[in-house]
Amino acid sequence: MPNLQEQFGQIDIYLFDQILRGRIAPGMRIFDAGCGFGRNLVYFLREGYEVFGVDSDLQAIEHVRRLAASVGLAHPEENFRREPIEQSSFPNDFADVVLSNAVLHFARDDDHFLAMLRGAWRALKPGGFFFCRLASSIGMEQRMQSIMGRRFLLPDGSERYLVDEAFLMKLTEELGGRLADPLKTTVVQNQRCMTTWVVRKDA
């Protein structure tokens, strides 16, 4: 019996919550848009989900391919591709769940943000769930230093593309979705804010 660390890896706690609530169940196809080194994919791979992902970082993709091969995935190079999210070669409407965890806030500007968002969203089947965690200004509006547009300098010294509640609600409507959960924001004291945005795609 694997311990919790082996079973779940470094999974985001808010994604783990979606599993506990039965939102993500065996038999679903998972697409990680910006999978990085696969921190959120360990459980899904171990449990035999169909798992796919893209990332621009070659080392990250090679690591995820090795992880997938270690649990018996036959052709990890087909499932995990070195591609920008906005230019993903995966088809439209193919995944039951799309993950975007700590990715979109690296957008350079509005056009880049929307291109990445749409690249992730188009892979989602009607009725499916989009799980997104991204930096926001919610709860620390007065502590963010504007650079240009939605690019801000955060108190922790990083630069991020930041969303707010009104923008996320507008995007939810424009995408053709509806909130599956209320927006939830974690405020890390005097450093940054991370918002969880979970959307169901309308059928």
MDAnalysis code that builds the backbone (N, CA, C; Angstrom):
import MDAnalysis as mda
import numpy as np

u = mda.Universe.empty(609, n_residues=203, atom_resindex=np.repeat(np.arange(203), 3), trajectory=True)
u.add_TopologyAttr("name", ["N", "CA", "C"] * 203)
u.add_TopologyAttr("resid", np.arange(1, 204))
u.add_TopologyAttr("resname", ["MET", "PRO", "ASN", "LEU", "GLN", "GLU", "GLN", "PHE", "GLY", "GLN", "ILE", "ASP", "ILE", "TYR", "LEU", "PHE", "ASP", "GLN", "ILE", "LEU", "ARG", "GLY", "ARG", "ILE", "ALA", "PRO", "GLY", "MET", "ARG", "ILE", "PHE", "ASP", "ALA", "GLY", "CYS", "GLY", "PHE", "GLY", "ARG", "ASN", "LEU", "VAL", "TYR", "PHE", "LEU", "ARG", "GLU", "GLY", "TYR", "GLU", "VAL", "PHE", "GLY", "VAL", "ASP", "SER", "ASP", "LEU", "GLN", "ALA", "ILE", "GLU", "HIS", "VAL", "ARG", "ARG", "LEU", "ALA", "ALA", "SER", "VAL", "GLY", "LEU", "ALA", "HIS", "PRO", "GLU", "GLU", "ASN", "PHE", "ARG", "ARG", "GLU", "PRO", "ILE", "GLU", "GLN", "SER", "SER", "PHE", "PRO", "ASN", "ASP", "PHE", "ALA", "ASP", "VAL", "VAL", "LEU", "SER", "ASN", "ALA", "VAL", "LEU", "HIS", "PHE", "ALA", "ARG", "ASP", "ASP", "ASP", "HIS", "PHE", "LEU", "ALA", "MET", "LEU", "ARG", "GLY", "ALA", "TRP", "ARG", "ALA", "LEU", "LYS", "PRO", "GLY", "GLY", "PHE", "PHE", "PHE", "CYS", "ARG", "LEU", "ALA", "SER", "SER", "ILE", "GLY", "MET", "GLU", "GLN", "ARG", "MET", "GLN", "SER", "ILE", "MET", "GLY", "ARG", "ARG", "PHE", "LEU", "LEU", "PRO", "ASP", "GLY", "SER", "GLU", "ARG", "TYR", "LEU", "VAL", "ASP", "GLU", "ALA", "PHE", "LEU", "MET", "LYS", "LEU", "THR", "GLU", "GLU", "LEU", "GLY", "GLY", "ARG", "LEU", "ALA", "ASP", "PRO", "LEU", "LYS", "THR", "THR", "VAL", "VAL", "GLN", "ASN", "GLN", "ARG", "CYS", "MET", "THR", "THR", "TRP", "VAL", "VAL", "ARG", "LYS", "ASP", "ALA"])
u.atoms.positions = np.array([
    [0.844, -1.188, 0.000],
    [0.000, 0.000, 0.000],
    [0.884, 1.243, 0.000],
    [0.771, 2.096, -1.039],
    [1.598, 3.302, -1.077],
    [1.191, 4.287, 0.018],
    [2.156, 5.068, 0.491],
    [1.792, 6.109, 1.440],
    [1.134, 7.261, 0.680],
    [0.632, 8.236, 1.410],
    [-0.102, 9.324, 0.774],
    [0.765, 10.101, -0.210],
    [2.037, 10.302, 0.152],
    [2.942, 11.032, -0.733],
    [3.119, 10.286, -2.054],
    [3.292, 8.977, -1.988],
    [3.453, 8.185, -3.205],
    [2.162, 8.154, -4.022],
    [1.033, 8.093, -3.338],
    [-0.246, 7.964, -4.020],
    [-0.676, 9.259, -4.708],
    [-0.465, 10.387, -4.041],
    [-0.985, 11.653, -4.557],
    [0.087, 12.634, -5.024],
    [1.348, 12.383, -4.729],
    [2.390, 13.316, -5.118],
    [2.179, 14.669, -4.456],
    [2.513, 15.723, -5.177],
    [2.376, 17.091, -4.657],
    [1.101, 17.753, -5.181],
    [0.011, 16.999, -5.218],
    [-1.243, 17.485, -5.797],
    [-1.725, 18.750, -5.088],
    [-2.265, 19.670, -5.874],
    [-2.848, 20.889, -5.313],
    [-4.016, 20.504, -4.409],
    [-4.083, 21.098, -3.228],
    [-5.089, 20.711, -2.245],
    [-6.501, 20.992, -2.750],
    [-6.653, 22.014, -3.573],
    [-7.984, 22.341, -4.087],
    [-8.393, 21.388, -5.205],
    [-7.435, 20.849, -5.923],
    [-7.730, 19.794, -6.898],
    [-8.074, 18.505, -6.161],
    [-7.352, 18.219, -5.102],
    [-7.656, 17.050, -4.261],
    [-9.095, 17.136, -3.750],
    [-9.532, 18.330, -3.399],
    [-10.905, 18.534, -2.939],
    [-11.914, 18.129, -4.014],
    [-11.621, 18.418, -5.269],
    [-12.522, 18.031, -6.348],
    [-12.635, 16.511, -6.467],
    [-11.527, 15.811, -6.227],
    [-11.550, 14.341, -6.241],
    [-12.391, 13.819, -5.090],
    [-12.171, 14.368, -3.901],
    [-12.914, 13.933, -2.723],
    [-14.419, 14.129, -2.897],
    [-14.810, 15.150, -3.613],
    [-16.222, 15.455, -3.816],
    [-16.836, 14.693, -4.988],
    [-16.050, 13.848, -5.642],
    [-16.564, 13.019, -6.720],
    [-16.689, 13.710, -8.059],
    [-16.123, 14.895, -8.162],
    [-16.198, 15.635, -9.426],
    [-15.300, 14.996, -10.489],
    [-14.195, 14.412, -10.053],
    [-13.256, 13.767, -10.977],
    [-13.219, 12.286, -10.599],
    [-13.723, 11.453, -11.488],
    [-13.918, 10.042, -11.162],
    [-13.254, 9.152, -12.207],
    [-12.925, 7.895, -11.828],
    [-12.323, 6.964, -12.778],
    [-13.139, 6.863, -14.058],
    [-12.418, 6.771, -15.171],
    [-13.056, 6.723, -16.481],
    [-13.045, 8.053, -17.193],
    [-12.765, 9.130, -16.448],
    [-12.692, 10.442, -17.069],
    [-11.338, 10.644, -17.729],
    [-11.343, 11.463, -18.779],
    [-10.116, 11.815, -19.476],
    [-9.640, 13.175, -18.966],
    [-8.372, 13.238, -18.546],
    [-7.801, 14.432, -17.947],
    [-6.808, 15.064, -18.920],
    [-6.925, 16.392, -19.085],
    [-5.959, 17.130, -19.898],
    [-5.367, 18.236, -19.033],
    [-4.048, 18.198, -18.844],
    [-3.360, 19.202, -18.037],
    [-2.705, 20.209, -18.972],
    [-3.281, 21.400, -19.021],
    [-2.801, 22.461, -19.906],
    [-1.733, 23.267, -19.179],
    [-0.483, 22.857, -19.388],
    [0.641, 23.438, -18.657],
    [1.013, 22.527, -17.512],
    [1.305, 21.267, -17.841],
    [1.444, 20.209, -16.830],
    [2.718, 20.316, -16.005],
    [3.717, 21.086, -16.473],
    [4.959, 21.164, -15.722],
    [5.559, 19.777, -15.539],
    [6.047, 19.523, -14.331],
    [6.672, 18.232, -14.023],
    [5.665, 17.198, -13.530],
    [4.380, 17.494, -13.674],
    [3.352, 16.494, -13.380],
    [2.928, 16.408, -11.933],
    [3.102, 17.475, -11.169],
    [2.785, 17.404, -9.742],
    [1.318, 17.037, -9.483],
    [0.421, 17.396, -10.415],
    [-0.996, 17.097, -10.215],
    [-1.455, 15.821, -10.923],
    [-0.529, 15.095, -11.515],
    [-0.921, 13.948, -12.333],
    [-0.587, 12.593, -11.723],
    [0.167, 12.584, -10.641],
    [0.615, 11.315, -10.052],
    [-0.567, 10.402, -9.739],
    [-1.542, 10.914, -9.026],
    [-2.708, 10.098, -8.635],
    [-3.446, 9.588, -9.860],
    [-3.696, 10.459, -10.826],
    [-4.469, 10.059, -11.998],
    [-3.741, 8.989, -12.800],
    [-2.444, 9.127, -12.948],
    [-1.670, 8.120, -13.661],
    [-1.658, 6.788, -12.917],
    [-1.468, 6.844, -11.616],
    [-1.437, 5.613, -10.814],
    [-2.776, 4.880, -10.844],
    [-3.868, 5.650, -10.928],
    [-5.208, 5.056, -10.884],
    [-5.745, 4.686, -12.261],
    [-4.938, 4.853, -13.298],
    [-5.329, 4.395, -14.623],
    [-6.229, 5.313, -15.416],
    [-6.304, 6.578, -15.022],
    [-7.055, 7.538, -15.831],
    [-6.359, 7.718, -17.181],
    [-7.129, 8.139, -18.185],
    [-6.520, 8.601, -19.435],
    [-6.008, 10.012, -19.163],
    [-4.711, 10.205, -19.244],
    [-4.125, 11.486, -18.876],
    [-3.289, 12.017, -20.041],
    [-3.474, 13.305, -20.328],
    [-2.770, 13.973, -21.407],
    [-2.280, 15.319, -20.901],
    [-1.270, 15.867, -21.560],
    [-0.796, 17.165, -21.123],
    [0.119, 17.809, -22.137],
    [0.250, 19.129, -22.003],
    [1.204, 19.893, -22.799],
    [1.974, 20.831, -21.889],
    [3.189, 21.142, -22.298],
    [3.993, 22.138, -21.618],
    [5.092, 22.564, -22.590],
    [5.523, 23.820, -22.472],
    [6.578, 24.327, -23.353],
    [7.974, 23.918, -22.906],
    [8.095, 23.444, -21.666],
    [9.396, 23.102, -21.083],
    [9.759, 21.656, -21.420],
    [10.825, 21.460, -22.181],
    [11.223, 20.122, -22.603],
    [11.564, 19.231, -21.418],
    [12.307, 19.742, -20.442],
    [12.664, 18.925, -19.276],
    [11.425, 18.478, -18.516],
    [10.453, 19.369, -18.401],
    [9.216, 19.019, -17.709],
    [8.487, 17.900, -18.440],
    [8.360, 18.013, -19.751],
    [7.656, 16.992, -20.528],
    [8.387, 15.657, -20.462],
    [9.711, 15.681, -20.548],
    [10.468, 14.430, -20.448],
    [10.262, 13.776, -19.090],
    [10.191, 14.583, -18.039],
    [9.966, 14.055, -16.694],
    [8.586, 13.405, -16.599],
    [7.565, 14.065, -17.124],
    [6.204, 13.510, -17.073],
    [6.109, 12.244, -17.904],
    [6.803, 12.204, -19.032],
    [6.795, 10.983, -19.842],
    [7.406, 9.816, -19.072],
    [8.491, 10.082, -18.344],
    [9.099, 9.016, -17.543],
    [8.160, 8.576, -16.428],
    [7.500, 9.546, -15.818],
    [6.526, 9.227, -14.773],
    [5.411, 8.351, -15.324],
    [4.899, 8.711, -16.486],
    [3.814, 7.940, -17.107],
    [4.284, 6.536, -17.483],
    [5.496, 6.431, -18.022],
    [6.028, 5.116, -18.391],
    [6.223, 4.231, -17.165],
    [6.551, 4.844, -16.027],
    [6.795, 4.064, -14.809],
    [5.541, 3.381, -14.279],
    [4.367, 3.888, -14.678],
    [3.115, 3.250, -14.246],
    [2.472, 2.465, -15.383],
    [3.230, 2.279, -16.480],
    [2.799, 1.372, -17.534],
    [2.132, 1.996, -18.739],
    [2.142, 3.332, -18.858],
    [1.564, 3.948, -20.051],
    [2.414, 3.588, -21.265],
    [1.772, 3.064, -22.299],
    [2.504, 2.482, -23.427],
    [3.206, 3.524, -24.296],
    [2.560, 4.653, -24.568],
    [3.131, 5.640, -25.483],
    [3.071, 7.031, -24.863],
    [3.870, 7.265, -23.853],
    [3.798, 8.563, -23.162],
    [4.127, 9.757, -24.043],
    [4.912, 9.526, -25.101],
    [5.257, 10.638, -25.980],
    [4.043, 11.131, -26.770],
    [3.028, 10.295, -26.911],
    [1.799, 10.711, -27.590],
    [0.885, 11.479, -26.637],
    [0.898, 11.089, -25.381],
    [0.018, 11.725, -24.394],
    [0.551, 13.051, -23.883],
    [1.884, 13.182, -23.857],
    [2.487, 14.387, -23.287],
    [3.386, 15.036, -24.332],
    [3.006, 16.242, -24.718],
    [3.627, 16.893, -25.857],
    [4.231, 18.235, -25.457],
    [5.408, 18.496, -26.029],
    [6.039, 19.798, -25.803],
    [5.420, 20.805, -26.762],
    [4.443, 21.537, -26.259],
    [3.709, 22.504, -27.066],
    [3.218, 23.644, -26.181],
    [3.122, 24.851, -26.728],
    [2.441, 25.919, -25.993],
    [0.955, 25.584, -25.882],
    [0.351, 25.963, -24.799],
    [-1.074, 25.688, -24.600],
    [-1.898, 26.264, -25.743],
    [-1.542, 27.470, -26.152],
    [-2.327, 28.153, -27.182],
    [-2.153, 27.529, -28.561],
    [-1.196, 26.621, -28.717],
    [-0.983, 25.942, -29.998],
    [-1.038, 24.430, -29.828],
    [-1.806, 23.972, -28.873],
    [-1.907, 22.541, -28.607],
    [-2.463, 21.791, -29.815],
    [-1.881, 20.612, -30.101],
    [-2.343, 19.795, -31.221],
    [-3.420, 18.797, -30.815],
    [-3.825, 18.816, -29.548],
    [-4.915, 17.941, -29.128],
    [-6.241, 18.475, -29.688],
    [-7.197, 17.569, -29.949],
    [-8.449, 17.997, -30.598],
    [-9.377, 18.773, -29.660],
    [-10.356, 19.404, -30.253],
    [-11.395, 20.078, -29.485],
    [-12.265, 19.051, -28.756],
    [-12.819, 19.444, -27.626],
    [-13.877, 18.680, -26.934],
    [-13.479, 17.234, -26.644],
    [-12.231, 17.007, -26.220],
    [-11.822, 15.615, -26.015],
    [-11.638, 15.228, -24.551],
    [-11.609, 16.197, -23.640],
    [-11.313, 15.886, -22.245],
    [-12.526, 16.153, -21.357],
    [-12.692, 15.304, -20.347],
    [-13.762, 15.499, -19.363],
    [-13.374, 16.545, -18.327],
    [-12.082, 16.641, -18.065],
    [-11.558, 17.598, -17.087],
    [-10.318, 18.249, -17.682],
    [-10.263, 19.570, -17.632],
    [-9.071, 20.305, -18.042],
    [-8.502, 21.014, -16.824],
    [-7.213, 20.827, -16.600],
    [-6.517, 21.451, -15.481],
    [-5.645, 22.590, -15.989],
    [-5.648, 23.676, -15.234],
    [-4.748, 24.790, -15.510],
    [-4.309, 25.322, -14.156],
    [-3.201, 24.793, -13.672],
    [-2.791, 25.081, -12.302],
    [-1.517, 25.924, -12.269],
    [-1.658, 27.159, -11.797],
    [-0.510, 28.077, -11.681],
    [0.184, 28.267, -13.029],
    [-0.620, 28.528, -14.046],
    [-0.109, 28.689, -15.409],
    [-0.476, 30.053, -15.999],
    [-1.755, 30.392, -15.965],
    [-2.241, 31.557, -16.697],
    [-1.664, 32.872, -16.192],
    [-1.227, 32.912, -14.930],
    [-0.685, 34.183, -14.428],
    [0.714, 34.492, -14.975],
    [1.263, 33.586, -15.783],
    [2.528, 33.881, -16.463],
    [2.308, 34.537, -17.828],
    [1.065, 34.850, -18.150],
    [0.769, 35.509, -19.423],
    [1.501, 36.840, -19.530],
    [1.953, 37.148, -20.734],
    [2.686, 38.394, -20.975],
    [1.746, 39.604, -21.006],
    [0.528, 39.374, -21.537],
    [-0.432, 40.458, -21.702],
    [-1.814, 39.851, -21.927],
    [-2.802, 40.700, -22.222],
    [-4.171, 40.215, -22.408],
    [-4.275, 39.195, -23.534],
    [-3.630, 39.481, -24.663],
    [-3.734, 38.572, -25.808],
    [-3.163, 37.197, -25.470],
    [-2.026, 37.184, -24.805],
    [-1.406, 35.917, -24.436],
    [-2.274, 35.158, -23.437],
    [-2.802, 35.862, -22.449],
    [-3.679, 35.235, -21.463],
    [-4.887, 34.592, -22.150],
    [-5.558, 35.345, -22.997],
    [-6.762, 34.824, -23.652],
    [-6.442, 33.677, -24.600],
    [-5.294, 33.738, -25.260],
    [-4.902, 32.644, -26.155],
    [-4.670, 31.358, -25.367],
    [-3.979, 31.453, -24.223],
    [-3.764, 30.266, -23.387],
    [-5.076, 29.746, -22.831],
    [-5.919, 30.650, -22.337],
    [-7.203, 30.237, -21.781],
    [-8.048, 29.523, -22.829],
    [-8.138, 30.093, -23.999],
    [-8.952, 29.468, -25.053],
    [-8.347, 28.154, -25.526],
    [-7.009, 28.075, -25.525],
    [-6.363, 26.822, -25.897],
    [-6.688, 25.700, -24.936],
    [-6.793, 26.036, -23.652],
    [-7.177, 25.042, -22.648],
    [-8.666, 24.725, -22.743],
    [-9.484, 25.747, -22.861],
    [-10.938, 25.587, -22.836],
    [-11.452, 24.775, -24.022],
    [-10.858, 24.970, -25.185],
    [-11.370, 24.290, -26.379],
    [-11.216, 22.773, -26.288],
    [-10.285, 22.299, -25.445],
    [-10.088, 20.858, -25.295],
    [-11.167, 20.206, -24.440],
    [-11.962, 21.022, -23.757],
    [-12.938, 20.510, -22.797],
    [-14.248, 20.137, -23.478],
    [-14.758, 18.955, -23.140],
    [-16.051, 18.519, -23.650],
    [-17.182, 19.364, -23.051],
    [-18.266, 19.562, -23.783],
    [-19.455, 20.159, -23.171],
    [-19.885, 19.324, -21.957],
    [-20.171, 20.014, -20.875],
    [-20.530, 19.333, -19.631],
    [-19.338, 19.037, -18.745],
    [-18.118, 19.248, -19.271],
    [-16.916, 18.950, -18.504],
    [-16.539, 20.065, -17.553],
    [-15.505, 19.791, -16.726],
    [-15.047, 20.728, -15.706],
    [-13.687, 21.320, -16.057],
    [-13.604, 22.621, -15.904],
    [-12.344, 23.343, -16.045],
    [-11.907, 23.754, -14.643],
    [-10.740, 23.230, -14.229],
    [-10.194, 23.556, -12.906],
    [-8.991, 24.455, -13.101],
    [-9.068, 25.657, -12.541],
    [-7.993, 26.624, -12.738],
    [-7.610, 27.263, -11.403],
    [-6.306, 27.334, -11.170],
    [-5.756, 28.103, -10.039],
    [-4.819, 29.137, -10.629],
    [-5.006, 30.392, -10.238],
    [-4.180, 31.444, -10.809],
    [-4.088, 32.614, -9.840],
    [-3.062, 33.403, -10.028],
    [-2.848, 34.563, -9.167],
    [-3.922, 35.610, -9.434],
    [-4.336, 36.295, -8.379],
    [-5.338, 37.347, -8.510],
    [-4.984, 38.496, -7.574],
    [-5.776, 39.547, -7.674],
    [-5.628, 40.679, -6.757],
    [-6.668, 40.623, -5.645],
    [-7.534, 39.626, -5.667],
    [-8.664, 39.552, -4.746],
    [-8.181, 39.467, -3.299],
    [-8.542, 40.448, -2.502],
    [-8.167, 40.465, -1.096],
    [-6.914, 41.256, -0.782],
    [-6.150, 41.627, -1.826],
    [-4.926, 42.407, -1.611],
    [-4.800, 43.512, -2.660],
    [-5.935, 44.036, -3.061],
    [-5.954, 44.996, -4.166],
    [-4.998, 46.170, -3.958],
    [-4.913, 46.660, -2.743],
    [-4.107, 47.858, -2.482],
    [-2.608, 47.568, -2.374],
    [-2.242, 46.293, -2.372],
    [-0.836, 45.936, -2.207],
    [-0.155, 45.581, -3.534],
    [-0.924, 45.569, -4.603],
    [-0.366, 45.217, -5.904],
    [0.068, 46.481, -6.644],
    [1.257, 46.457, -7.199],
    [1.807, 47.628, -7.898],
    [1.674, 47.424, -9.403],
    [0.872, 48.257, -10.031],
    [0.608, 48.131, -11.465],
    [1.866, 48.367, -12.287],
    [2.086, 47.500, -13.284],
    [3.180, 47.676, -14.250],
    [2.598, 48.148, -15.582],
    [1.698, 47.326, -16.129],
    [1.007, 47.678, -17.362],
    [-0.174, 46.738, -17.539],
    [-1.343, 47.288, -17.829],
    [-2.511, 46.459, -18.009],
    [-2.784, 45.628, -16.766],
    [-2.858, 44.321, -16.949],
    [-3.080, 43.416, -15.816],
    [-1.787, 42.805, -15.274],
    [-0.661, 43.337, -15.705],
    [0.627, 42.910, -15.154],
    [0.932, 43.736, -13.908],
    [1.261, 43.031, -12.822],
    [1.508, 43.696, -11.547],
    [2.780, 43.169, -10.896],
    [3.382, 43.996, -10.068],
    [4.452, 43.578, -9.173],
    [3.799, 43.225, -7.841],
    [4.011, 41.995, -7.392],
    [3.417, 41.528, -6.141],
    [4.336, 41.840, -4.971],
    [3.790, 41.887, -3.756],
    [4.626, 42.122, -2.582],
    [5.733, 41.088, -2.399],
    [5.559, 39.868, -2.939],
    [6.607, 38.850, -2.804],
    [7.747, 39.059, -3.802],
    [7.653, 40.122, -4.635],
    [8.717, 40.444, -5.580],
    [8.527, 39.877, -6.976],
    [7.507, 39.052, -7.180],
    [7.270, 38.465, -8.501],
    [6.379, 39.364, -9.343],
    [6.451, 39.166, -10.661],
    [5.552, 39.849, -11.587],
    [4.551, 38.831, -12.115],
    [3.283, 39.194, -12.097],
    [2.245, 38.267, -12.542],
    [1.150, 39.021, -13.291],
    [0.457, 38.265, -14.136],
    [-0.773, 38.743, -14.756],
    [-1.884, 38.415, -13.767],
    [-2.594, 39.427, -13.284],
    [-3.570, 39.218, -12.217],
    [-5.004, 39.400, -12.707],
    [-5.864, 38.518, -12.260],
    [-7.296, 38.629, -12.518],
    [-7.990, 39.153, -11.269],
    [-9.261, 39.508, -11.433],
    [-10.092, 39.861, -10.288],
    [-11.465, 39.221, -10.480],
    [-12.345, 39.402, -9.510],
    [-13.649, 38.729, -9.565],
    [-14.448, 39.130, -10.798],
    [-14.524, 40.416, -11.071],
    [-15.326, 40.875, -12.207],
    [-14.818, 40.289, -13.523],
    [-13.501, 40.240, -13.684],
    [-12.910, 39.703, -14.911],
    [-13.209, 38.213, -15.050],
    [-13.084, 37.453, -13.969],
    [-13.365, 36.015, -14.030],
    [-14.839, 35.741, -14.319],
    [-15.720, 36.535, -13.751],
    [-17.147, 36.351, -14.029],
    [-17.453, 36.667, -15.488],
    [-16.825, 37.711, -16.013],
    [-17.002, 38.058, -17.421],
    [-16.491, 36.940, -18.320],
    [-15.319, 36.397, -18.009],
    [-14.760, 35.310, -18.807],
    [-15.635, 34.064, -18.744],
    [-16.161, 33.762, -17.573],
    [-17.022, 32.588, -17.421],
    [-18.199, 32.665, -18.390],
    [-18.817, 33.831, -18.469],
    [-19.954, 34.021, -19.377],
    [-19.515, 33.965, -20.827],
    [-18.418, 34.631, -21.152],
    [-17.961, 34.677, -22.543],
    [-17.545, 33.306, -23.065],
    [-16.989, 32.483, -22.192],
    [-16.566, 31.147, -22.599],
    [-17.746, 30.214, -22.851],
    [-18.885, 30.525, -22.275],
    [-20.028, 29.634, -22.355],
    [-19.979, 28.609, -21.243],
    [-19.745, 29.091, -20.029],
    [-19.680, 28.207, -18.869],
    [-20.442, 28.798, -17.703],
    [-20.432, 28.072, -16.586],
    [-21.021, 28.572, -15.342],
    [-20.193, 28.056, -14.190],
    [-20.111, 28.856, -13.159],
    [-19.309, 28.463, -12.016],
    [-19.839, 27.174, -11.411],
    [-18.933, 26.218, -11.195],
    [-19.288, 24.985, -10.486],
    [-19.156, 25.182, -8.979],
    [-18.311, 26.115, -8.573],
    [-18.106, 26.507, -7.176],
    [-17.983, 28.023, -7.130],
    [-18.289, 28.636, -5.998],
    [-17.952, 30.049, -5.865],
    [-16.437, 30.219, -5.967],
    [-16.014, 31.380, -6.424],
    [-14.586, 31.669, -6.447],
    [-14.031, 31.576, -5.033],
    [-12.870, 30.945, -4.908],
    [-12.230, 30.793, -3.597],
    [-10.803, 31.321, -3.706],
    [-10.465, 32.243, -2.826],
    [-9.146, 32.864, -2.890],
    [-8.394, 32.657, -1.591],
    [-7.162, 32.187, -1.736],
    [-6.254, 32.062, -0.603],
    [-5.322, 33.272, -0.603],
    [-5.338, 34.002, 0.511],
    [-4.469, 35.161, 0.658],
    [-3.271, 34.745, 1.507],
    [-2.098, 34.772, 0.892],
    [-0.864, 34.471, 1.610],
    [-0.353, 35.792, 2.184],
    [-0.325, 35.886, 3.472],
    [-0.126, 37.146, 4.177],
    [0.992, 38.007, 3.590],
    [0.586, 39.197, 3.138],
    [1.530, 40.199, 2.635],
    [2.406, 39.709, 1.482],
    [1.935, 38.688, 0.757],
    [2.739, 38.164, -0.347],
    [1.971, 38.092, -1.660],
    [0.876, 37.318, -1.688],
    [0.170, 37.086, -2.953],
    [-1.210, 36.488, -2.667],
    [-2.012, 36.395, -3.719],
    [-3.339, 35.780, -3.646],
    [-3.460, 34.742, -4.759],
    [-4.041, 33.597, -4.436],
    [-4.287, 32.566, -5.439],
    [-5.775, 32.219, -5.424],
    [-6.398, 32.315, -6.590],
    [-7.836, 32.074, -6.706],
    [-8.098, 30.761, -7.431],
    [-9.068, 30.018, -6.924],
    [-9.528, 28.776, -7.546],
    [-10.802, 29.078, -8.320],
    [-10.765, 28.768, -9.601],
    [-11.860, 29.076, -10.541],
    [-12.269, 27.747, -11.187],
    [-13.444, 27.246, -10.844],
    [-13.910, 25.959, -11.350],
    [-15.186, 26.207, -12.163],
    [-15.132, 25.847, -13.426],
    [-16.215, 26.177, -14.365],
    [-16.696, 24.911, -15.071],
    [-18.011, 24.760, -15.166],
    [-18.564, 23.687, -15.994],
    [-18.898, 24.259, -17.371],
    [-18.481, 23.573, -18.414],
    [-18.764, 24.012, -19.779],
    [-20.189, 23.641, -20.154],
    [-20.940, 24.610, -20.595],
    [-22.332, 24.356, -20.956],
    [-22.420, 23.355, -22.109],
    [-23.435, 22.504, -22.024],
    [-23.647, 21.500, -23.062],
    [-24.187, 22.171, -24.332],
])
